[in-house]
């Protein structure tokens, strides 16, 4: 399992996306090279790549539990929420299929004769 970062994001797409998601600290690794390369190979759109990268990191922190020992505690919830918010932001930016689907906030009601002109 390898993790690499050259320190120069223009070297490769791997370094570029690792820089964008903030995974540049070798002592605090978020995703492995193979994981990032899989997402880069699977998705072509920039925002869709970022959505999936942030979602994977959010999933990683969602598995962690709150730990405490006396007065000290560690809660991964805020880190998980940060990455989930970033994923949500990039999901909104992703291009759609071009078909707009309305979202209804009210319960749909259908009744017999509702289209009759009375």
Secondary structure as UniProt FT lines:
FT   HELIX           9..11
FT   HELIX           13..21
FT   TURN            26..27
FT   HELIX           33..42
FT   HELIX           46..62
FT   STRAND          67..69
FT   TURN            70..71
FT   STRAND          72..74
FT   HELIX           77..93
FT   TURN            112..115
//
